Amino acid sequence: MIGKIERVPLREIWRREAKDFTSWLRNNIDVLNEVVDITLTSLETEKSAGAFSVDLVAEDEEKNTVIIENQLGKSDHDHLGKLVTYLTALEASYGIWIVADPRPEHITAVTWLNESTSASFYLIKIEAVRIGDSEPAPLLTIIVGPSEESREIGEIKKEKAERYKIRKRFWTGLLEKAKAKTQLHANIAPSEYSWVGTGAGKTGLGFNYTIKKNEGNVELYIDRGRDAEEENKKIFDELYRNKEKIEEDFGPPLDWERLDDRRASRIKKGVKTGGYANEDKWPEIQETLIDYMVRFEKALRPYINRLSI
């Protein structure tokens, strides 16, 4: 015969969160050790963290500090804030939040903490169960925990954020220098993204600067939006019919990319001496891009103005 698991209300076992559950957990820490991938020892209750008291403070096998915050109810912002505050105040390496009912927004928040901070966080659901007439037993389930995947995601996020900062500095310098030679992008704010641009005077046409890790470009981007692929190609083809004269006016050959497998088309000229990763070359790259843009607009402008579409 197989018994049926029955959930037992937590308050029937631990009436008071601090005195009953926290004291029980301190004396039965092996229950938590069986769930997490660290071994907790040297437990202290109600340890001071500034003006507050931490439910439980422990150490792992490598003497790293571990904060444990308990909540026999629905997770709330107050307890999450306490967990982060205590962890910071005690310079802990781990934060463990044991809660009866984890809300989706707090699951997301703890996932974000694992991806975005150097500490490791666990969100653990606590339940009590019995089978038949047995004594109630605790059931701990990890809802969110640290992992190699979360660390990798965190590193990717940090690299992305750093790219954003670098690109914004690059565009700040370029746009400031460009004002001395052309007013084309004078009213454009520096961007965190891989491009900055302005309209070319015709719907869907833009004069853009783009920057990648190791190269930059000036381009005329042609895209009039959804359901405009045929129109985009007609504009490109009309400009392409003047390719020889446009390139003669510009100087070096241009890259004419009709992009038949995509909605948009573009005409561009690249700078191969470096990109945002080559900060020591930024002045040279920026000056070249600006010079190209001035000549690029001048060469294309008459033909853009005469477009029949």
C-alpha positions in Angstrom: 0.0 0.0 0.0 1.3 3.5 -0.9 0.6 6.4 1.3 -0.5 9.9 0.1 1.5 13.0 0.9 -0.5 15.6 2.8 0.5 19.2 3.2 0.5 20.6 6.7 0.1 24.3 7.4 3.5 25.7 8.5 2.0 27.6 11.4 0.8 24.4 13.0 4.4 23.4 13.4 6.2 26.7 13.9 3.9 29.3 15.3 6.5 32.0 15.4 8.9 32.6 12.6 11.8 33.9 14.6 11.7 31.9 17.8 10.2 28.7 16.5 11.3 28.2 12.9 14.7 29.9 13.1 15.6 28.0 16.3 14.5 24.7 14.7 16.5 25.4 11.6 19.6 26.2 13.6 19.4 22.9 15.4 18.5 21.0 12.2 20.8 22.7 9.7 21.5 19.3 8.1 18.0 19.5 6.5 19.2 22.6 4.6 22.6 21.2 3.9 20.9 18.3 2.0 19.4 20.8 -0.4 22.1 23.4 -1.1 25.5 22.5 -2.5 27.4 24.0 0.4 27.9 22.7 4.0 26.8 25.2 6.6 28.3 25.3 10.1 29.0 27.8 12.9 25.4 29.1 13.0 24.5 32.3 14.9 20.9 33.6 15.4 19.9 37.3 15.4 23.4 38.5 14.5 23.7 42.3 14.3 23.9 43.9 10.9 23.9 47.6 11.6 20.6 48.5 13.1 19.1 45.1 12.1 19.4 41.5 13.2 19.9 38.7 10.7 17.8 35.5 11.2 20.8 33.2 10.8 24.4 33.7 9.9 26.6 30.6 9.0 29.8 29.7 7.4 30.5 27.3 4.6 33.4 24.8 4.5 35.7 27.5 3.1 34.7 30.0 5.9 32.7 32.2 3.6 29.8 34.0 5.4 26.3 32.9 4.6 23.1 34.9 5.4 19.8 33.0 5.9 16.6 35.0 5.9 13.3 33.1 6.8 9.8 33.9 5.9 6.8 31.7 6.7 4.5 33.4 4.2 4.5 35.0 0.8 7.8 36.5 -0.3 7.8 40.3 -0.1 10.1 43.2 -1.0 10.9 43.8 2.7 12.6 40.5 3.2 14.4 40.6 -0.2 15.7 44.1 0.8 16.8 42.7 4.2 18.6 39.8 2.5 20.6 42.1 0.2 21.3 44.6 3.0 22.5 42.0 5.4 24.7 40.3 2.8 26.3 43.7 2.0 26.7 44.7 5.7 28.4 41.4 6.6 30.3 41.0 3.3 28.7 37.6 2.9 29.3 35.3 -0.1 25.9 33.6 0.0 22.3 34.7 0.6 19.7 32.1 1.4 16.0 33.1 1.4 13.6 30.4 2.8 10.0 31.3 2.1 6.7 29.5 2.1 5.3 31.1 -1.1 7.8 32.6 -3.5 6.2 35.2 -5.8 7.1 35.3 -9.5 8.6 38.8 -9.3 11.0 37.6 -6.5 12.0 34.5 -8.4 13.0 36.9 -11.2 14.8 39.2 -8.8 16.9 36.4 -7.3 17.7 35.1 -10.7 18.9 38.6 -11.6 21.0 38.8 -8.5 22.8 35.5 -9.4 23.5 36.8 -12.9 24.5 40.4 -11.9 26.4 40.2 -8.6 29.5 38.3 -7.4 27.4 36.7 -4.5 25.4 33.5 -4.8 21.7 33.5 -3.9 19.2 30.7 -3.1 15.5 31.1 -3.1 14.1 28.0 -1.3 10.5 27.0 -0.8 9.6 25.5 2.6 6.7 23.2 3.0 5.6 20.7 5.7 4.3 17.2 4.7 3.1 14.0 6.3 2.1 10.6 5.1 -0.8 9.1 7.0 -0.4 9.5 10.7 3.4 10.2 10.5 5.0 13.2 12.2 5.2 16.2 9.9 8.4 16.6 8.0 10.0 19.6 6.3 10.3 19.7 2.5 12.7 22.2 1.1 12.8 22.9 -2.7 15.3 25.1 -4.4 13.3 27.5 -6.7 16.4 29.5 -7.8 20.0 28.8 -7.1 23.5 29.8 -8.4 24.7 28.0 -11.4 27.5 28.1 -14.1 24.8 29.2 -16.6 23.7 32.1 -14.4 27.4 33.2 -14.0 27.9 32.9 -17.8 24.8 35.0 -18.4 26.1 37.5 -15.9 29.4 37.8 -17.7 27.6 38.3 -21.0 25.5 41.1 -19.4 28.6 42.8 -18.0 30.4 42.7 -21.3 27.3 44.1 -23.0 27.0 46.9 -20.5 30.7 47.7 -21.0 30.2 47.8 -24.8 27.4 50.3 -24.3 29.6 52.6 -22.2 32.5 52.4 -24.7 30.3 53.1 -27.7 28.7 56.1 -26.1 32.1 57.6 -25.4 33.1 56.9 -29.0 30.0 58.6 -30.4 30.4 61.5 -27.9 33.8 62.3 -29.3 32.9 61.7 -32.9 29.8 63.9 -32.9 31.6 66.7 -31.1 34.4 66.7 -33.8 31.9 66.4 -36.6 30.2 69.7 -35.8 33.3 71.5 -37.0 32.9 70.0 -40.5 29.2 69.3 -41.0 25.9 70.1 -39.4 24.4 66.8 -40.7 24.4 65.1 -37.2 24.7 68.3 -35.1 21.4 67.6 -33.3 22.0 63.9 -32.7 22.7 62.7 -29.2 25.4 60.1 -28.5 24.0 56.6 -28.5 24.9 53.4 -26.6 24.3 51.3 -29.7 26.3 50.4 -32.7 25.0 53.3 -34.9 23.9 56.9 -34.9 22.1 58.5 -37.8 19.9 61.2 -39.2 17.4 61.5 -42.0 18.6 62.0 -45.5 15.7 64.2 -46.5 13.6 61.4 -48.0 11.3 59.0 -46.1 13.1 55.9 -45.0 16.6 57.1 -46.0 19.2 57.8 -43.3 22.8 58.8 -43.2 24.4 56.6 -40.5 27.7 56.1 -38.8 28.2 52.5 -37.5 30.9 51.1 -35.3 31.8 47.5 -34.6 34.6 46.1 -32.5 37.3 46.4 -35.2 35.8 48.5 -38.0 33.5 51.5 -38.7 31.3 52.6 -41.6 29.4 55.4 -43.0 26.2 54.4 -44.9 23.0 55.4 -46.6 20.4 53.0 -45.2 17.3 52.5 -47.2 14.3 51.1 -45.4 10.7 52.5 -45.7 9.4 49.9 -43.3 7.0 47.0 -43.4 5.7 46.0 -46.9 8.2 48.4 -48.6 10.8 45.9 -49.8 10.0 46.5 -53.5 10.1 50.3 -52.9 13.4 50.0 -51.1 14.9 48.1 -54.0 13.7 50.6 -56.6 15.3 53.4 -54.6 18.6 51.5 -54.4 18.4 50.7 -58.2 17.8 54.3 -59.1 20.8 55.4 -57.1 22.9 52.5 -58.5 22.3 53.7 -62.0 24.5 56.7 -61.0 27.1 54.6 -59.3 30.0 55.7 -61.6 29.4 59.4 -61.1 28.7 59.0 -57.3 31.9 57.1 -56.8 33.8 59.6 -58.9 32.6 62.5 -56.7 33.2 60.5 -53.5 36.7 59.2 -54.3 37.2 55.5 -53.3 34.8 52.8 -54.5 31.7 52.3 -52.3 30.0 49.0 -51.2 26.6 48.7 -52.9 24.5 46.2 -51.0 21.1 45.6 -52.5 20.6 42.8 -49.9 18.1 40.8 -51.9 17.4 38.5 -49.0 16.4 41.4 -46.7 13.9 44.2 -46.7 16.4 47.0 -46.6 19.3 48.0 -48.8 22.4 50.2 -48.2 25.4 51.9 -49.7 28.4 52.2 -47.4 32.1 52.8 -47.0 34.1 51.1 -44.3 37.1 52.2 -42.2 39.2 49.1 -41.6 41.9 50.7 -39.3 39.9 49.8 -36.2 36.7 50.0 -34.2 35.5 50.7 -30.6 38.0 48.1 -29.2 40.9 50.2 -30.5 40.7 53.2 -28.2 44.2 54.4 -29.0 43.1 54.8 -32.6 39.8 56.6 -31.9 41.0 60.0 -33.0 42.2 58.6 -36.4 39.0 56.5 -36.9 36.7 59.3 -36.0 38.4 61.8 -38.3 38.3 59.3 -41.2 34.6 58.6 -40.6 33.7 62.2 -40.5 35.7 63.0 -43.6 34.0 60.1 -45.4 30.5 61.3 -44.2 31.1 64.8 -45.6 32.2 63.5 -49.0 29.5 60.7 -48.9 26.6 63.1 -48.4 27.9 65.5 -51.0 28.3 62.8 -53.6 24.8 61.3 -52.9 22.7 64.3 -52.1 21.9 65.4 -55.7 20.7 61.9 -56.6 18.7 61.5 -53.4 17.0 64.9 -54.1 16.1 63.7 -57.6 14.6 60.4 -56.5 11.3 59.8 -58.3 10.0 57.5 -55.5 
